[in-house]
Amino acid sequence: MNANPTVLIVDDEAELREVVAEYLEASGFAVAQAENGLEALLKIKRLRPRFVVLDLTMPRLGGVGVLKRIRTFDPAIRVIVVTGTTDEELHRQARAQGAAMALSSISVALNSLRLRKKT
């Protein structure tokens, strides 16, 4: 079993996923990636990650829908929403569904994960 906490990065932008994955791997996390919400749910059930970095606006199944299903499946998974959207209603919905944070900046999210790895 991998001693490093697993983070699932869910975003439809491949370049963003790669940048975040590279950073998290260098910080000692085990990393998996998903390009849409449906793929994310399959990987969550299979991998049982400790953290999910989740975009809100994706094709096939958006972030709020994924978050609702994560909460039903395993409420202990910490979800950090990181999105480029400034839609405050989407941010509110994410927080209402149990997102640990809803951030507009990926750099803030990466620093948060680095700190939480120790807990």
C-alpha positions, 0 to 999 in steps of 0.5 A: 500500500502506498504510504503517500496520500493520494490526490485525484486531480479532476479537470478537463484541461490536460495542461492544468492537470499535468502542472498540478500533478507535477507539483503534487508528485514533487511534494510527495503525493501519489497522483491520479488524474481524470478529465471529466466527472464520470471518469473521476467517479470511477477512479474515486471508487477504485483508488479511494483518494484522500483528496480530490482537486476538482474543477466545477465546469467540465463536460459530461458531469460537472463538479457540483454533481461529482461533489454530491456523489463523493459525499454520498460515497465517502464523506471523508474524502477532502475536496478542494474546488479550484476553478477559473469561474467567478460564478459565486453561485457555483462556489456557494453550491460547492461549499454547500455540498461539503467542499473543504474550499472553493478557490479561484487560484490553483497556487492557493490550492497547491499550498493548502494541500502541501500543508494538509499532507501532514495531517 
